[in-house]
Amino acid sequence: MSVSVTQRPISDLSRDDLVQWCAEQGQAAFRADQIRRWMFGKRVNDFDEMHDVPAQLRAALHEQFTLFASEISAHQVSTDGTEKLLLELLDGNKVECVLMRESTRRTVCISTQVGCAMGCVFCASGLLGITRNLSTGEILEQLLRVDRLLSPDERITNVVVMGIGEPLANLPALLPVLHTINEKGALGLGARRITISTVGLPDKIRELAALGTRYNLAISLHAPNDPLRNELVPVNKNVGIQAILQAADEYFEQSGRRISYEYVLLGGVNDTPEIAKQLGHLLRGRNSHVNVIPMNTVAEMPFKDPGRVRTERFVKTLRELGIIVTIRKRKGEDIDAACGQLRLKREDGGS
């Protein structure tokens, strides 16, 4: 890659950091806001495009920073408008980010780790294990990259932290990213447009709640009882569903945000009416929403799509128990859009 080892990703800097750096260059604070407007609002790809920034300051930016520290290793476009980027980082590791288009929404899905340690048996993200956490800049740069895929009249409307990795296991790097997404002068998205997905780490959920954040929380549940969840989500053996639900209830009390429970439907495994009833009774009385996700088939895994009939029967059973349910539409199935699929294919030497 062409980035010098002396250059830092500028996305690693918060607004306050950038204000301080501008001061060190003898420049006023408003110069930092100018730079950020070019980064987040005008989608430039080079510091030289920042026309109202003094040439001397642009030269210093070139010397000390890079706008993009990653390179696009693959860019795939689905027939449904979904786009997926595989980004190669400075150390050669790769991560994914996805743009999903639907009516007026433009949702970006970002990753927080290289690989994943949670071990969900149906997820491609963890098949290669965990390598490391991403830095704040590496997470934020995914948004900058995807933002430049949009046409001039399109804007990012929603961000979901549901890509490769467990977001709450990398909370110190993630929180500044969320602040920047939320911040005026950056992406300026309201907290209700930002969703964090977690396998369910009770202590981290409470830590997030204690910060007073009002982001949406989505918990990847996938089973209504511990024996089944232990098989599907091995980390559950050290946690347990009740501990997760208790922490989620506390997050709701602190934030006022309804909790979403993600449920990947695996044909013949966790999709029977009996299991649906267990799930309904587990969540009854909670201010929650179940997002049913029919399995996106991955060649390296033994699980299969439950099919329309079993999916509809599962959803019907939940609704009869008073549970709010939606079925997530498949997006980008023709471009390996599920978490970790494209990275797995490339790491395994596929084309």
N, C-alpha and C positions, 0 to 999 in steps of 0.2 A: 504494500500500500504506500501511497505517496505522502502520508502525513509524517512530519518530523517528530522525533521523540521529544523535542523541546516544546511542541505545541500541545496545548490542552484543548479538549472539546469545550467550546464556549457554552454549550448546553449544561455543563457542570456548574456554571455560575448562576446563583440567584440574582434577583434584581439588586439586592444590597451589595452582593459581591461585585457586580458589574459597576455600580455607582462608585464603590471604593477604588476599583481598578481605573475608572475614568479620572478620578481625583488624583491618582498617582501619575497620570499622564498630563495633569494640569488642566483637565477638562471638567466642566460643570456636570451636575447630576443628570440634567435633561438629556445629555448625550447617551447615557445608558438607556433611557427610554426610547430614543431614536433608534438605537441599535436593535432593541427588542421589537420595535414596530416592524422593522425590516425582516427580522427573523420569523415572527409569528403572524404578522398581518400581511406583509407583502411578498412573503415566500421567496426571498432571494436565495440564490445558490452560491453566491460569492460576496465577500466583503466589499469588493469594488463596485457592486451594484447599489450600495448604500450611499446615494448621491449627496444627501444633505449632511453626511458625516465628514468632517474635515479630512483631507487627504493624509495628513500626518497621523491622525487617529486610525484611519483605515490601514495604514502601513504598520502601525503597532499591532492592530488586530491580526494581520497576516503573519507577523513575526511570532506572536505568542499563542495564537489560537487557531483552531480549525472549525469551520462551520459544521462539517460532517467528518467524524472520525471513522465511520463505518463505510463499507462499500456494498453496493447492491449485488449480491451473488446470484439472485434469481428474482424475476418479477413475472408473476402469472396473473392472467385476467380470465375470470369466469364468464360464461355466457349470461349469468344473472347480474353482472356488474361488480361482483366481488373481486378485489385485487389483493394479492398476497405478496409480501416482500420477504425474502430471506437475506438478512444482513450479515456480512462478515465483519467481525470486530477486529480491533488492532492486533489481538493475540491469535487471530485465526479462528476463534470460536464463532458459531453462528446462532442467530436468534431470528424469530419470526414476528411479523406484525401484519395485521389484516385490516383492510377497509371494506366495510359492508354498506351497500347502498339499499335503501328501502324508502319509497315515497319521498318525504321531505327529510328523512334522517340520514345522516352520514356518521356511522359508528366506527370507531377505531378500536381494535383489540391489540393490547400490547403485552409484552413478556417482561418478567422481572428477574429471571435467572437463566443461566445456561444449563438446561436440563432441569430435573426435578427430583427431590428425594422422597416425595410422598408415596410413590409406588402404586398409584391407582392402576389396577391390572388391565384396564380397558383404554388407557390413555397413552398415546405415542410419545408424549413429552418426557416421560420418565424411563423409557426403555433403555436409554443410554446412560442412565444415572444422572447424578448432579455433578457439575464441574465447578461452578462458582456463582456468586451473586453478580448482578449487573450493577454498575454505578448509576448514580442519579442521571448523569449525562447520557449514558447508554440507553436508559429507559426513555428519557425525554426525546432523544434523537429519533426514536422510532416514530413519534408523533410528527416531528418535523419532516421526516421522510415521506410519511403517508400524506401529510398535508399538501405536499407538492404533487401528488397524484390527482388532486382535485382540479376541476375546471375553475375559471375565475369567478363564476357565480355560485360555486359550492363552498360550504364551510363545514368543518367538523362540528357535529351537534352533540355527540355522546362519546364517552370513552369508557371502555370496559377493560379492567385489569384481569384478563382471563386467558392470557397466552401461556407460554411456557414458564413453568416455575410456580412456586407458592408465594404469593405476594406478601403475606404477613410474616414470612420467614426472612424477608428483606425489607422490613418496614423502615429502617433508618434511611435507606436510599429512596424508597418509594414516596415517603411523606413530602419531601421537597418537590417532587414531580407533581403530586396532586395539588400542592399549593400553587404551582405555576400554571397548571391547567385551569385552576379556579380564579387565578389572579387577573384583574383588569390590566391591560397592557401586554398580557401574554395571550392565552387562548380565551380566557374570560368565560369559561363554562360554569354554570351554577352547580353546586354540590349534588343536586338531584339528578344531574346528567352524568355523574361519575359513579361507576359501580366497581367494587372490589370483590373478587371471587376468592374464596378460601376453602380449603378442605375441612377447616374447622379446628383452629388452634385457640382454645378458650382463653389462655392468658393474653395472647396477642389481640384477640377480639376485645377483651376488657381494656387493654392498653389503648387501643384505637378509640374506644368509647370515652375513656378518661380524658382524651385530648379535646373532646367536645366537637369532634368532626360530625358532619351530617351526610357523609357519603352513603350511597346504597351499599348494602352488604348482601352478597349472594353466597350461600353455603352449599358446597358440593356434597349432598347427602347420599344419594344413590341407593340407600337401603333404610328400612324402618326398624331394624333390630341389629344388635351388635354382632351376633354370629355371622350374618350375611355381610354386614359392612366390614367386618374383620377380613373377610375373603376378598372383597372388592377394593377396599381402602386399608391396606395393612397398618398404616399409622394409627388407625382407630383402636387397635389393641391397647395402646397406651393412653387413650383419651376416653372413649365411650360416648355414645350418642347423647345421653342425658347431660353430661358436662358441656357438650357443645350447645345443646338447646338452652341450657341455663345462661350461658354466656351470650347467646343470641338474644334471649329475652332481655338481658341487661342492656345490650346495645340498643334494642328498640326503645327501652325506657329512657335511655340517655339521649338518643338522637331523634326519636319520633319517626324513624324510617322503617317502613314495613320490611321484614326480612324475606328474601327470596331463597327458596331451596331448590338447587339444581338437582335434577334427577335424570341421569343417563339411563335410558331404557334398553336393557340387554335382552334380546329375544330368548325366552325360556329360562332366564336367570332371576330377574327381579321385576318381572312384568305380569305376574299372575293377579287375579282379582283378590286373592287372600292377602297378598303383600300390599296391594293397593289399600285394602281395608286397614291393615296395620298402620300404614303411612297416614291415612286419614285420621285415625284415632290418635296417633302421635301428635299431629299438628292441630287438631281440633281445639278451638278456643284461643289459638295464637293468631296475632295479626301477621299473617304470612301469605305467601304466594308460592305455588309449586310450578317450576318451569321444567316441563317434560321434554327431554332431548332424545329422540330415537337415535340409537347407535349409528354413528358414521363409520361404516366398515373400514377397518385397517387390515391390510393383507397379513401383517405380522401377528395378528391377534385372533383368538378362537371365537370371538363374540360376533353376533350377527344382528342385523336390523330386525326389530320385533315385528315389523309389518304394520299396515294400517289398521287391521281388525284388532289386533292385540293392543295397539297403542290407544285406539278409541275406547276400547273396553276398560283399560286402566284409567283413563281420564274420566270416563263416565262414573266409575266407582268412586273416585275421589270427589267429584262434584256432588254426587248423591249424599256424601258425608259433609257437605258444606265447605269444601276446600276450594279456594280460587286457583284455577289451573290454566296454563296456556301450553301449547305445543310449539316449541321453537322451530321456526322454518329452517330448513337446511339451506346454507349459503355456501357457494363455492365448492360444491362436491366434486366438480370436474377439475379442480386445481389443488387438491390435497389441502383444503382449507382448515381441517380440524387441527387442533393444537399439536404441534410437533411433527405432523406428517411429512411436510416438505423437508424439514431439517433431517428427519430420520432417513428419508430416501437419499438425500445428498450425502449424509455421513456414511451410509451403507454402499455408496458408490454408484447410485442410480443416476439416470440422466435427468 
